[in-house]
Amino acid sequence: MILGATMRVLRPYPHLFAFYDGRIAGVRAYSPEPNWLDDGAYTLGICSYAIVDGDEALVYDTHISLDHARLIRSALAAHGVSSIRVLLSHWHDDHVAGNEVFQDCEIMASARTFAALSAHREKMENAAPPIKPLIMPNRILDGDITLQIGKIAADIRLVDIHSFDAAILLLPGSGLLMAGDTLEDPITYVDEPARLKHHLRDLERMASWNIRRILPNHGSADIIAAGGYDASLIDATRLYVEKLLSLTAEPRLAVQDLRRFAADIFTTGAVSYFAPYEHVHERNVQAVLTPVRLGQV
């Protein structure tokens, strides 16, 4: 299959493009063999975003392949965009694979993201599929900042959720949050088990913000197209992380499948059961019970 052939361009808001691919039963985009693109992104569904006003755009993550990134640039050009900046949500493969297509643009990332990409560059350039060359960010952020995309203000906030280097986007005028991988439907993907308490702390901080709608990078295409999730997604993620943290004291919970283990978050209505996340949950449980410091430099 040609990469990008199943990508959908969603328009949840007039000033926002959502480039969604995956969550298609029985379909793999890259290879029948295990690989990060299919198993970590496409199967779960993956979305990158672009905030647009006039001829300006801010692209939030460059997607899972160069073909996807080219489609993003083409869609924005067709809309009259001539000035593009990029913000990377964090260092993981499925968020930076299209960087080369935007190498003539300003590519922003946190200092932690730059350090992680530098440390993992060789591995990422030789992965399956390879991200080669891995184009590095050319503007490094040391803290929270506010950008203007035309007349739209966007706050970049650095948080420690899912990955220690996460950068999320909040539009204070509308209360719209582009959450990267800090929030997922239905459950978070634990990449740094030793930092779960840090993640929980920043989830609580996030819950105090004026957030009306949430657009995650991994979620339901239908919900994203309809405008996103409400703030209850934050609490659902918090409940799941707290339950994971209880595993060391209650190891009997480790044998429960996702439906049983996370029954409380499904009853809230904030998230919906999606069978491929059973594997994510199994991996999360193993990671918590045998913690390894991942993703840090």
C-alpha positions as CSV (number, residue, x, y, z in Angstrom):
1,M,0.0,0.0,0.0
2,I,1.2,3.5,-0.7
3,L,1.9,5.3,2.5
4,G,-0.7,8.1,3.1
5,A,-3.3,6.4,0.8
6,T,-5.7,6.1,3.7
7,M,-5.0,9.4,5.4
8,R,-8.1,11.6,6.0
9,V,-8.0,15.4,6.2
10,L,-10.5,16.4,8.9
11,R,-11.7,20.0,9.6
12,P,-12.9,20.0,13.2
13,Y,-12.7,23.8,13.3
14,P,-12.4,26.4,10.6
15,H,-8.8,27.3,11.6
16,L,-7.7,23.7,12.1
17,F,-6.7,20.8,9.9
18,A,-6.4,17.3,11.4
19,F,-4.5,14.8,9.3
20,Y,-5.7,11.4,10.5
21,D,-4.6,7.9,9.4
22,G,-5.0,4.4,10.7
23,R,-7.5,2.5,13.0
24,I,-8.6,0.5,9.9
25,A,-9.3,-3.1,10.8
26,G,-7.0,-5.6,9.1
27,V,-4.9,-3.0,7.3
28,R,-1.2,-2.4,7.7
29,A,0.4,0.6,6.0
30,Y,4.1,-0.4,5.9
31,S,4.8,-4.1,6.4
32,P,3.3,-7.4,7.7
33,E,6.5,-7.7,9.8
34,P,6.7,-5.9,13.3
35,N,7.5,-2.3,12.9
36,W,7.0,1.0,14.8
37,L,4.8,2.6,12.1
38,D,2.1,-0.1,12.0
39,D,2.3,-1.4,15.5
40,G,2.8,1.8,17.5
41,A,0.9,4.3,15.4
42,Y,-1.2,3.1,12.5
43,T,-3.1,0.4,14.3
44,L,-4.0,2.8,17.1
45,G,-4.8,5.7,14.8
46,I,-2.5,8.7,14.5
47,C,-3.2,12.4,13.9
48,S,-1.1,15.5,13.3
49,Y,-2.6,19.0,13.3
50,A,-2.1,22.4,11.6
51,I,-3.4,25.7,13.0
52,V,-4.0,28.0,10.1
53,D,-4.8,31.7,9.8
54,G,-4.4,33.5,6.5
55,D,-1.2,32.4,4.8
56,E,0.4,31.2,8.1
57,A,0.3,27.7,9.6
58,L,1.8,25.9,12.6
59,V,2.1,22.2,12.0
60,Y,2.0,20.1,15.2
61,D,4.0,17.0,14.4
62,T,5.2,15.9,11.0
63,H,3.4,12.5,11.0
64,I,4.6,8.9,10.3
65,S,6.3,9.1,6.9
66,L,7.6,11.5,4.3
67,D,4.5,10.7,2.1
68,H,2.2,11.8,4.9
69,A,4.2,15.0,5.4
70,R,4.1,15.8,1.7
71,L,0.3,15.4,1.8
72,I,0.2,17.8,4.7
73,R,2.2,20.5,2.9
74,S,0.1,20.0,-0.3
75,A,-3.1,20.5,1.6
76,L,-1.8,23.6,3.3
77,A,-0.5,25.0,0.1
78,A,-3.9,24.4,-1.6
79,H,-5.4,26.4,1.2
80,G,-3.1,29.4,0.5
81,V,-0.5,28.8,3.2
82,S,2.9,30.0,2.3
83,S,4.5,30.4,5.8
84,I,4.9,27.2,7.9
85,R,6.4,26.6,11.3
86,V,6.5,23.2,13.0
87,L,6.2,22.2,16.6
88,L,7.3,18.7,17.7
89,S,5.2,17.3,20.5
90,H,8.0,14.9,21.7
91,W,10.8,12.8,20.3
92,H,9.1,9.5,19.4
93,D,9.3,8.2,15.8
94,D,5.6,8.6,14.8
95,H,5.8,12.3,15.5
96,V,9.0,13.3,13.7
97,A,9.2,10.9,10.7
98,G,8.1,13.6,8.3
99,N,10.6,16.3,9.4
100,E,12.7,16.2,6.2
101,V,9.7,17.6,4.2
102,F,9.7,20.6,6.5
103,Q,13.5,21.1,6.7
104,D,13.2,24.6,5.1
105,C,10.9,25.7,7.9
106,E,11.4,26.6,11.5
107,I,11.1,23.3,13.5
108,M,10.6,23.9,17.2
109,A,11.1,21.5,20.0
110,S,11.9,21.6,23.7
111,A,15.5,21.3,24.8
112,R,14.6,17.9,26.2
113,T,13.2,16.8,22.8
114,F,16.4,17.9,21.0
115,A,18.5,16.0,23.5
116,A,16.5,12.8,23.2
117,L,16.5,13.0,19.4
118,S,20.3,13.5,19.5
119,A,20.7,10.5,21.8
120,H,18.4,8.2,19.7
121,R,19.3,9.5,16.2
122,E,21.3,6.5,15.1
123,K,18.7,4.0,16.3
124,M,15.9,6.0,14.6
125,E,17.8,6.3,11.3
126,N,18.2,2.5,11.3
127,A,14.7,1.5,12.5
128,A,12.0,-0.2,10.5
129,P,11.0,1.9,8.7
130,P,14.1,4.1,8.9
131,I,13.8,7.9,9.5
132,K,16.9,8.8,7.5
133,P,18.0,11.4,7.6
134,L,16.4,12.5,10.9
135,I,16.1,16.3,10.5
136,M,16.7,17.9,13.8
137,P,14.8,20.9,15.3
138,N,16.4,24.3,14.5
139,R,14.7,26.3,17.3
140,I,15.0,25.0,20.8
141,L,12.5,26.0,23.6
142,D,13.7,26.2,27.2
143,G,10.2,27.0,28.6
144,D,6.6,27.8,27.9
145,I,6.0,30.5,25.2
146,T,3.1,32.0,23.3
147,L,3.1,32.1,19.5
148,Q,0.9,34.0,17.0
149,I,-0.3,32.2,13.9
150,G,-1.9,35.1,12.1
151,K,-4.4,36.4,14.7
152,I,-4.5,33.2,16.7
153,A,-2.6,33.0,19.9
154,A,-1.2,29.5,20.8
155,D,0.5,28.7,24.2
156,I,3.2,26.1,24.0
157,R,3.4,24.4,27.4
158,L,6.1,21.9,28.4
159,V,4.9,19.0,30.5
160,D,6.1,15.6,31.8
161,I,3.3,13.2,30.7
162,H,3.8,10.1,28.6
163,S,7.3,11.4,27.7
164,F,9.5,13.6,29.8
165,D,9.9,16.1,27.0
166,A,6.3,16.7,25.9
167,A,5.2,20.0,24.4
168,I,1.4,20.6,24.1
169,L,-0.6,23.4,22.4
170,L,-3.3,25.4,24.2
171,L,-5.4,28.0,22.3
172,P,-6.4,30.2,25.2
173,G,-9.1,32.0,23.2
174,S,-11.1,28.9,22.6
175,G,-9.9,26.5,25.3
176,L,-8.8,24.0,22.7
177,L,-5.9,21.7,23.6
178,M,-3.8,19.8,21.2
179,A,-2.4,17.2,23.6
180,G,0.1,15.1,21.5
181,D,0.5,11.8,23.3
182,T,-0.1,13.2,26.8
183,L,-3.7,12.0,26.5
184,E,-5.0,9.1,24.4
185,D,-8.4,7.3,23.9
186,P,-8.7,5.0,25.7
187,I,-5.5,4.8,27.8
188,T,-2.0,6.3,27.9
189,Y,0.9,4.4,26.5
190,V,3.5,4.0,29.2
191,D,7.0,4.7,27.8
192,E,8.6,5.8,31.0
193,P,7.3,3.7,33.9
194,A,9.7,5.2,36.4
195,R,8.2,8.7,35.8
196,L,4.5,7.8,36.3
197,K,4.3,9.9,39.5
198,H,5.7,12.9,37.5
199,H,3.1,12.2,34.8
200,L,0.4,12.2,37.4
201,R,1.6,15.5,38.9
202,D,1.4,17.2,35.5
203,L,-2.0,15.6,34.7
204,E,-3.3,17.3,37.9
205,R,-1.7,20.6,36.7
206,M,-3.3,20.2,33.3
207,A,-6.7,19.6,34.9
208,S,-6.5,23.1,36.4
209,W,-6.3,24.9,33.1
210,N,-9.3,26.3,31.2
211,I,-9.7,23.5,28.7
212,R,-12.9,23.0,26.8
213,R,-12.0,20.5,24.1
214,I,-9.1,18.1,23.6
215,L,-7.5,16.8,20.4
216,P,-5.1,13.9,21.1
217,N,-2.7,12.5,18.5
218,H,-4.1,9.0,19.2
219,G,-7.9,8.8,19.4
220,S,-11.1,8.3,17.4
221,A,-11.3,9.9,14.0
222,D,-15.0,10.5,14.5
223,I,-14.6,12.3,17.8
224,I,-11.7,14.4,16.5
225,A,-13.7,15.4,13.4
226,A,-16.6,16.4,15.7
227,G,-14.4,18.8,17.7
228,G,-12.6,16.5,20.1
229,Y,-12.9,15.2,23.6
230,D,-14.0,17.1,26.7
231,A,-11.8,17.7,29.8
232,S,-13.0,14.4,31.3
233,L,-10.3,12.8,29.2
234,I,-7.7,14.2,31.6
235,D,-9.4,12.6,34.6
236,A,-9.8,9.3,32.8
237,T,-6.1,9.3,32.1
238,R,-5.3,10.2,35.8
239,L,-7.5,7.3,37.0
240,Y,-5.7,4.8,34.8
241,V,-2.2,6.0,35.9
242,E,-3.3,5.8,39.5
243,K,-4.4,2.2,39.0
244,L,-1.1,1.3,37.3
245,L,0.7,2.8,40.3
246,S,-1.3,0.5,42.6
247,L,0.0,-2.6,40.8
248,T,3.1,-3.1,43.1
249,A,0.8,-3.2,46.1
250,E,-1.9,-5.2,44.4
251,P,-0.1,-7.5,41.8
252,R,-3.3,-9.6,41.4
253,L,-4.6,-6.7,39.2
254,A,-2.0,-7.5,36.6
255,V,-4.0,-10.5,35.3
256,Q,-7.0,-8.4,34.4
257,D,-7.7,-7.4,30.9
258,L,-8.2,-3.8,29.9
259,R,-12.0,-3.9,30.2
260,R,-11.8,-5.1,33.9
261,F,-8.7,-3.2,34.9
262,A,-10.0,0.1,33.6
263,A,-13.7,-0.4,34.1
264,D,-14.0,2.8,36.0
265,I,-12.7,5.0,33.2
266,F,-15.1,3.3,30.7
267,T,-18.1,4.0,32.9
268,T,-17.3,7.8,32.8
269,G,-18.0,7.9,29.1
270,A,-14.8,9.9,28.6
271,V,-13.2,7.1,26.5
272,S,-14.3,4.1,24.5
273,Y,-12.9,0.6,24.5
274,F,-10.7,-0.1,21.5
275,A,-9.4,-3.7,21.2
276,P,-5.9,-3.0,20.0
277,Y,-5.2,-1.2,23.2
278,E,-5.4,-4.6,25.0
279,H,-1.8,-5.0,23.8
280,V,-0.9,-1.5,25.0
281,H,-2.4,-2.3,28.4
282,E,-0.4,-5.6,28.7
283,R,2.8,-3.8,27.9
284,N,2.0,-1.0,30.4
285,V,1.5,-3.6,33.2
286,Q,4.7,-5.3,32.3
287,A,6.6,-2.0,32.2
288,V,5.2,-0.9,35.7
289,L,6.1,-4.3,37.3
290,T,9.6,-4.4,35.7
291,P,10.4,-0.6,35.4
292,V,13.1,0.5,33.0
293,R,14.0,4.2,32.5
294,L,13.1,4.7,28.9
295,G,13.3,7.8,26.7
296,Q,15.6,9.8,29.0
297,V,19.1,11.3,28.4
